[in-house]
C-alpha cells in the first residue's frame, strides 16, 4: 500500500475549513468500509443510481435526488438541465450543435453572488447574466433581467453573501411568476439539517450540496436534490450516459460511501459538535490572549456562513509580521498547521475539524509562532 510518507507528502492539521485543496473532510471508518465493500463487486450503475436516488430523496424529504461527483458537478448538470429541460430534441441539439443552438442559454445571477465556482455554467455553454450590484439589489432588477433566452436563476446560499442580494423567497416568487427554474448552490450550507429540504420546499427546483464537506463523505461526491422534473432533466446529461456530464462521473464507491455518510450525519449529535467547537474556541482564546500584542476573539459565523464559531487572531500593524508570512511559517512547521488568513494582520483558526490532540497542537503552534516574534521597537 502506497503511503503519504512514501511519496514524501506530509499531512497537515486543518484549522482552516472543509476546503477541497485540503482534502475536504475526514471520513468515518464506516464510510471507508462501505466504499471498500462496494469496490469488491461489479454492479449496474443505472440500477445503483436509481436505488440510491430513491433513498436520498426519502431521507432528505425531496421528490427526487441524484448522487453526483461534487457540488460543482451538480451545478454543471443543473445548468444543462435548465437549458434543455426534459426536451429530447433540445438534448440532441446540444450534443450535435452546441449550446448556441438552444433557445434558452442565459443563466441569471446576483452580481453579489458571483463566485469562483460559477465558471462551470459557461462550461455547460450558458451565458451568465448579472442583475443588481455589489451593494444592493431591487426586485424589479431580477424581473427585468428575465427574457426569452433565460434558462434559469442560480442562487448562491449562505449568510456571507446575503447582504446585497434579494431574499430567497423574493427570488422564488418572481421566478415562479415568470416560469423560470431556480438552482441553489448550497455546497457548504450544512448544518442545519433543514437545509436539505428547506430550499426546495421554499420553491427551488434544484439544490446542490457537497458530499465531502460537512457530510464527511467522499470528497468526489455530492447531492443534487429537487423536483422530479428537473432532477430527471439532469439525468439526461449525467454519467453513465455518453453526454456532456460524462466527465463528472461518480463511481459505485462514492455512491455507497455518500449514502453511508448521509445516514451517519442525519443521526449525528450536531448540538454536541457545536458545544465542542465552542469549548475549543474558548480554550484557544484564553491561551492566545496572553501573547504580546495579540487579540483573540470569537468570530461568528464560519467562512461560508456556516453556524460554527472560529477564532480571529489579530494584531496591530508592525507588531508582528504580516499574516501571510505567519501562516506560511505555520504551514511549514512541524506539525504543519493550516490557518485562514483574514487580513494583513489577522487570521482565523477553525475548531471544527481538529481532534482534541490537534486542538492542543494548534494552540501551541500559534503560541510559539506569535510568542517568539518580538514586538516592533
VOVEX-579007 format. One record per residue (C-alpha): x, y, z. Coordinates in pm, whole numbers, plus 50000, padded with zeros to 5 digits. Layout:
{{X, Y, Z}}
...
This chain:
{{50000, 50000, 50000}}
{{50141, 50340, 49900}}
{{50153, 50592, 50184}}
{{50193, 50968, 50208}}
{{50533, 50909, 50367}}
{{50648, 50706, 50068}}
{{50552, 50994, 49841}}
{{50720, 51248, 50063}}
{{50390, 51425, 50138}}
{{50337, 51547, 50494}}
{{49978, 51556, 50626}}
{{49851, 51881, 50772}}
{{49636, 51983, 51066}}
{{49337, 52154, 50910}}
{{49247, 52458, 51120}}
{{49109, 52631, 50810}}
{{48791, 52472, 50673}}
{{48650, 52187, 50464}}
{{48843, 52302, 50160}}
{{48883, 52087, 49851}}
{{49252, 52179, 49835}}
{{49298, 52029, 50185}}
{{49101, 51714, 50112}}
{{48753, 51824, 50219}}
{{48687, 51646, 50547}}
{{48777, 51316, 50711}}
{{48554, 51014, 50658}}
{{48418, 50792, 50932}}
{{48556, 50435, 50921}}
{{48206, 50313, 50831}}
{{48218, 50528, 50516}}
{{48552, 50392, 50400}}
{{48434, 50039, 50477}}
{{48124, 50094, 50262}}
{{48346, 50217, 49979}}
{{48581, 49921, 50017}}
{{48288, 49679, 50011}}
{{48143, 49847, 49701}}
{{48480, 49817, 49525}}
{{48473, 49436, 49552}}
{{48177, 49382, 49317}}
{{48059, 49483, 48974}}
{{47716, 49646, 48965}}
{{47481, 49802, 48711}}
{{47532, 50177, 48767}}
{{47186, 50261, 48637}}
{{47028, 50033, 48894}}
{{47252, 50162, 49170}}
{{47182, 50527, 49090}}
{{46806, 50463, 49079}}
{{46810, 50290, 49417}}
{{47041, 50550, 49569}}
{{46827, 50834, 49431}}
{{46513, 50692, 49589}}
{{46686, 50651, 49925}}
{{46838, 51001, 49926}}
{{46509, 51160, 49819}}
{{46328, 50989, 50104}}
{{46589, 51080, 50365}}
{{46607, 51443, 50252}}
{{46230, 51491, 50201}}
{{46263, 51572, 49832}}
{{46077, 51449, 49525}}
{{46394, 51320, 49364}}
{{46772, 51313, 49407}}
{{47092, 51224, 49228}}
{{47434, 51140, 49369}}
{{47692, 51343, 49176}}
{{48067, 51389, 49191}}
{{48051, 51715, 49386}}
{{47855, 52039, 49415}}
{{48028, 52177, 49104}}
{{47914, 51870, 48911}}
{{47563, 51943, 49034}}
{{47595, 52299, 48908}}
{{47712, 52175, 48568}}
{{47426, 51926, 48536}}
{{47177, 52182, 48666}}
{{47282, 52432, 48400}}
{{47244, 52171, 48127}}
{{46904, 52072, 48266}}
{{46776, 52429, 48283}}
{{46882, 52492, 47924}}
{{46724, 52176, 47781}}
{{46452, 52098, 48040}}
{{46330, 51744, 47958}}
{{46307, 51804, 47583}}
{{46495, 51525, 47400}}
{{46516, 51746, 47091}}
{{46699, 52012, 47292}}
{{46936, 51748, 47429}}
{{47005, 51634, 47074}}
{{47064, 51990, 46956}}
{{47307, 52047, 47240}}
{{47504, 51735, 47155}}
{{47512, 51795, 46780}}
{{47535, 52173, 46752}}
{{47634, 52303, 47094}}
{{47454, 52537, 47328}}
{{47429, 52812, 47066}}
{{47152, 52609, 46902}}
{{46934, 52622, 47212}}
{{46666, 52887, 47264}}
{{46750, 52935, 47633}}
{{47115, 52977, 47735}}
{{47115, 53270, 47979}}
{{47150, 53199, 48350}}
{{47081, 53488, 48585}}
{{47287, 53555, 48898}}
{{47304, 53832, 49154}}
{{47620, 54031, 49097}}
{{47676, 53988, 49471}}
{{47664, 53609, 49427}}
{{47942, 53572, 49169}}
{{48187, 53313, 49299}}
{{48491, 53135, 49150}}
{{48289, 52816, 49104}}
{{48024, 52960, 48872}}
{{48256, 52918, 48571}}
{{48106, 52569, 48528}}
{{47796, 52746, 48399}}
{{47993, 52868, 48099}}
{{48149, 52522, 48069}}
{{47793, 52397, 48016}}
{{47753, 52651, 47736}}
{{47546, 52902, 47930}}
{{47598, 53277, 47946}}
{{47584, 53433, 48292}}
{{47373, 53749, 48310}}
{{47414, 53957, 48625}}
{{47146, 54162, 48795}}
{{47174, 54404, 49084}}
{{47506, 54538, 49206}}
{{47760, 54460, 49476}}
{{47584, 54681, 49732}}
{{47212, 54621, 49679}}
{{46958, 54454, 49452}}
{{46598, 54553, 49379}}
{{46328, 54302, 49289}}
{{46249, 54484, 48963}}
{{46609, 54423, 48850}}
{{46556, 54048, 48857}}
{{46219, 54078, 48687}}
{{46368, 54299, 48415}}
{{46659, 54059, 48357}}
{{46427, 53769, 48271}}
{{46375, 53734, 47897}}
{{46306, 53484, 47622}}
{{46658, 53339, 47645}}
{{46653, 53295, 48023}}
{{46721, 52932, 48115}}
{{46716, 52974, 48492}}
{{46842, 53151, 48802}}
{{47135, 53040, 49018}}
{{47112, 53147, 49381}}
{{47423, 53103, 49597}}
{{47312, 53033, 49954}}
{{47494, 53150, 50266}}
{{47467, 53439, 50509}}
{{47810, 53562, 50399}}
{{47662, 53653, 50058}}
{{47313, 53766, 50155}}
{{47369, 54133, 50234}}
{{47335, 54272, 49882}}
{{47109, 54001, 49741}}
{{46734, 53964, 49728}}
{{46578, 53738, 49992}}
{{46543, 53385, 49862}}
{{46163, 53397, 49895}}
{{46152, 53704, 49668}}
{{46364, 53527, 49405}}
{{46146, 53217, 49403}}
{{45827, 53426, 49388}}
{{45946, 53621, 49083}}
{{46082, 53303, 48922}}
{{45753, 53122, 48975}}
{{45554, 53411, 48827}}
{{45780, 53409, 48519}}
{{45802, 53027, 48491}}
{{46180, 53022, 48541}}
{{46358, 52746, 48739}}
{{46582, 52825, 49037}}
{{46902, 52636, 49119}}
{{47052, 52681, 49468}}
{{47424, 52632, 49518}}
{{47431, 52523, 49883}}
{{47764, 52341, 49870}}
{{47868, 52428, 50226}}
{{47527, 52507, 50376}}
{{47506, 52218, 50623}}
{{47412, 52225, 50905}}
{{47129, 52284, 50978}}
{{46970, 51961, 50861}}
{{46661, 52150, 50750}}
{{46855, 52297, 50458}}
{{46832, 51957, 50289}}
{{46464, 52027, 50229}}
{{46417, 52398, 50317}}
{{46527, 52538, 49981}}
{{46316, 52303, 49772}}
{{46012, 52344, 49995}}
{{46056, 52721, 49955}}
{{46046, 52698, 49577}}
{{46386, 52586, 49446}}
{{46376, 52339, 49158}}
{{46730, 52210, 49222}}
{{46980, 52239, 49506}}
{{47335, 52103, 49530}}
{{47535, 52010, 49839}}
{{47893, 51893, 49868}}
{{47935, 51538, 49994}}
{{48292, 51593, 50109}}
{{48238, 51884, 50347}}
{{48008, 51868, 50650}}
{{47851, 51539, 50540}}
{{48201, 51387, 50569}}
{{48155, 51161, 50273}}
{{48394, 51104, 49981}}
{{48540, 51430, 49859}}
{{48445, 51348, 49499}}
{{48074, 51327, 49584}}
{{47771, 51549, 49621}}
{{47393, 51558, 49640}}
{{47164, 51706, 49377}}
{{46813, 51739, 49517}}
{{46489, 51881, 49385}}
{{46176, 51832, 49181}}
{{46128, 51512, 48989}}
{{46109, 51700, 48659}}
{{46436, 51886, 48697}}
{{46637, 51608, 48860}}
{{46527, 51383, 48577}}
{{46636, 51653, 48331}}
{{46979, 51642, 48499}}
{{46989, 51264, 48449}}
{{46959, 51317, 48074}}
{{47313, 51462, 48081}}
{{47473, 51260, 48360}}
{{47702, 50961, 48381}}
{{47674, 50679, 48280}}
{{47526, 50832, 47962}}
{{47778, 50943, 47699}}
{{47678, 51308, 47724}}
{{47826, 51635, 47846}}
{{47809, 51532, 48211}}
{{48016, 51219, 48149}}
{{48345, 51372, 48276}}
{{48173, 51438, 48611}}
{{48119, 51067, 48668}}
{{48061, 50928, 49015}}
{{48168, 50573, 49091}}
{{47996, 50296, 49282}}
{{48238, 50354, 49569}}
{{48146, 50722, 49602}}
{{47774, 50647, 49581}}
{{47785, 50390, 49861}}
{{48021, 50598, 50068}}
{{47799, 50905, 50045}}
{{47486, 50706, 50131}}
{{47660, 50581, 50444}}
{{47787, 50928, 50532}}
{{47437, 51073, 50491}}
{{47294, 50806, 50724}}
{{47557, 50885, 50985}}
{{47518, 51261, 50956}}
{{47140, 51251, 50992}}
{{47192, 51069, 51322}}
{{47481, 51289, 51434}}
{{47452, 51494, 51755}}
{{47508, 51834, 51597}}
{{47445, 52018, 51924}}
{{47729, 51823, 52083}}
{{47953, 51909, 51787}}
{{47871, 52277, 51830}}
{{47935, 52265, 52205}}
{{48273, 52103, 52147}}
{{48366, 52364, 51887}}
{{48274, 52640, 52131}}
{{48489, 52479, 52401}}
{{48792, 52451, 52174}}
{{48745, 52810, 52057}}
{{48721, 52936, 52415}}
{{49037, 52746, 52510}}
{{49230, 52898, 52220}}
{{49109, 53246, 52311}}
{{49227, 53204, 52669}}
{{49568, 53071, 52560}}
{{49635, 53322, 52283}}
{{49507, 53635, 52455}}
{{49816, 53631, 52679}}
{{50053, 53667, 52382}}
{{50220, 54008, 52337}}
{{50018, 54239, 52112}}
{{49762, 53970, 52025}}
{{49384, 53995, 52041}}
{{49199, 53664, 52013}}
{{48819, 53680, 51978}}
{{48531, 53451, 51894}}
{{48402, 53514, 51542}}
{{48067, 53400, 51401}}
{{47959, 53253, 51162}}
{{48211, 53037, 50979}}
{{48381, 53100, 50644}}
{{48084, 53006, 50424}}
{{47822, 53138, 50662}}
{{47800, 52807, 50849}}
{{47676, 52802, 51209}}
{{48017, 52738, 51364}}
{{48244, 52955, 51577}}
{{48600, 53035, 51483}}
{{48876, 53238, 51648}}
{{49015, 53555, 51495}}
{{49377, 53616, 51591}}
{{49470, 53978, 51529}}
{{49746, 54231, 51595}}
{{49831, 54590, 51510}}
{{50043, 54663, 51203}}
{{50413, 54634, 51280}}
{{50370, 54434, 51598}}
{{50416, 54101, 51419}}
{{50500, 54003, 51060}}
{{50218, 54002, 50802}}
{{49957, 53730, 50845}}
{{50055, 53565, 50516}}
{{50408, 53521, 50646}}
{{50289, 53386, 50980}}
{{50053, 53144, 50801}}
{{50338, 53025, 50576}}
{{50556, 52957, 50880}}
{{50277, 52760, 51048}}
{{50222, 52559, 50728}}
{{50591, 52475, 50707}}
{{50646, 52386, 51072}}
{{50622, 52051, 51244}}
{{50334, 51981, 51280}}
{{50204, 52162, 50974}}
{{49908, 52382, 51070}}
{{49691, 52546, 50804}}
{{49506, 52864, 50905}}
{{49282, 53105, 50715}}
{{49434, 53447, 50650}}
{{49174, 53717, 50718}}
{{49370, 54038, 50655}}
{{49722, 54174, 50661}}
{{49731, 54143, 51041}}
{{49481, 53869, 51122}}
{{49397, 53506, 51060}}
{{49125, 53267, 51169}}
{{49161, 52925, 51327}}
{{48872, 52684, 51298}}
{{48794, 52434, 51578}}
{{48550, 52216, 51384}}
{{48783, 51974, 51203}}
{{49062, 51928, 51458}}
{{49078, 51640, 51704}}
{{49131, 51712, 52074}}
{{49501, 51635, 52036}}
{{49525, 51854, 51726}}
{{49349, 52137, 51907}}
{{49629, 52141, 52164}}
{{49890, 52129, 51888}}
{{49727, 52422, 51705}}
{{49719, 52636, 52018}}
{{50082, 52554, 52092}}
{{50198, 52615, 51733}}
{{50026, 52953, 51707}}
{{50156, 53044, 52051}}
{{50514, 52955, 51954}}
{{50496, 53144, 51627}}
{{50348, 53465, 51765}}
{{50511, 53443, 52106}}
{{50861, 53425, 51964}}
{{50807, 53726, 51739}}
{{50924, 54029, 51933}}
{{50706, 54340, 51912}}
{{50844, 54616, 51690}}
{{51055, 54873, 51871}}
